[in-house]
Amino acid sequence: MFKKLLLVAVFFVIPNIAFSQNDPIVTENYTESTVDSTTESTTTIITAPPSAIAPSINSSNSDICTIGVSGAVQTQILGISAGSTVRDMNCEKLKNAKTLYDMGMKVAAVSVMCQDPRIFTAMMDAGTPCPIDGKIGEEAKEEWNDPINQSRRPDTDNRGINFDPDTRTTLIGGAIVFGVLAILLGSG
């Protein structure tokens, strides 16, 4: 009988246990939540301050004797820009001397160049003094050495740099503008 039971077990019980379909495991889960949220936000937009842009001054024409000068300063409150042209007296002197020379007036051209103290000194050192009152050569040298003409010599001006009125006005105006800008920048 044991054999029969074993056969029944092998053919009926074990396969039923091995191949039986189990019911699936079911897990139920329920979650309830409430979220209260308060958000404060501040947006700060940082931008660059307005720019004071120095004006461009066209000085590409080589036939004019001017120099462009411009500048700008920007603070957080105020921006200032300015520009101007300044006469180049040395350029004018060279152009005038060249024009006189081209017209055949060589003594007049040398006389224009002799207004520069460096040229005057070089001419005296070379033994070819600058013309004075229509005199040239040794006569001019005697005139230049005469105490009466000492004040006319370009190389004896001990008062400092002599600016023409236009340049002096420009320098004074520029000094005032930069003084105001320095005050503004110092208080900012």
Secondary structure by P-SEA (a helix, b strand, c coil): caaaaaaaaacccaaaaaacccccbbbbbbbbbbbbbbbbbbbbbbbcccccccbbbbcccccccbbbbbcccccccbbbbbccccccaaaaaaaaaaaaaaacaaaaaaaaaaccaaaaaaaaaacccccccccccaaaaaaaacccccccccccccccccccaaaaaaaaaaaaaaaaaaaaaaac
